[in-house]
Amino acid sequence: MLYINNLGGSDLGPPHAKNFTIWVNGCGRNCKGCISAEANKMNAPVVLSEHFVALLYKEGGYSLLILSGGEPFLQASGLVRTISEIAHISGEKPPVICYTGNTKEEIDQRNDPAEKALLSLTDLLIDGEYIQEQDSSDRYKGSDNQRMIFCTNRFSSDDFPPMKRSISIRLDGDHIAMSGIPSSSQARAWNILKKEW
């Protein structure tokens, strides 16, 4: 089972792909200025089976899986099962981009079997804590300290042309959701909108 905060299409990945993003629930880092602070508290997450998430991916015609959060490596086992289930149902492993507050070196040092398995299924790792004072205007990173580590040859830097950040806000009944990595001013506006919604 996966404990998630949100899932669905997003614009976090390269512009040519139809992206499916899983925002997992829970993170203990509490980075100053985090846009997912409410997801990090592990309060009232949605619990879904890996099979159901895999069906949503396949039936939606998605071509790329993005893992974000929260902290994906806290749910490494469930995400490994989800990626395996998507591969089983779709006939091939999806390309995977994973955002993490860990550095790759921290993951390697822990030598945790589930984390190693998730890393082995990741094609692009975007690692490092969000540091508000180093906030980036880059579409793919939250702050300048974060690295884009190409773990396989499935992607190259050419797939990620320099682009400024953009966000999408979805309104659905009494639910509001944002996707993308906002600039500092967009994050402030988003926090005001959430409070007033």
Buried (B, 14 or more C-beta within 10 A) or exposed (E): BBBBBBBBBBBBBBEEBEBBBBBBBBBEEEBEBBBBEEBBBBEEBEEBBBBEBBBBBBEEEBBBBBBBBBBBBBBBBBBBBBBBBBBEEBEEBBBBBBBBBBBBEBBEEEEBEBBBBBBEBBBBBBBBBBBEEBBBEBBBBBBBBBEBBBBEEBBEEEBBEEEEBEBEBEEEEEEBBBBBBBBEEBBEBBBEEEEEE
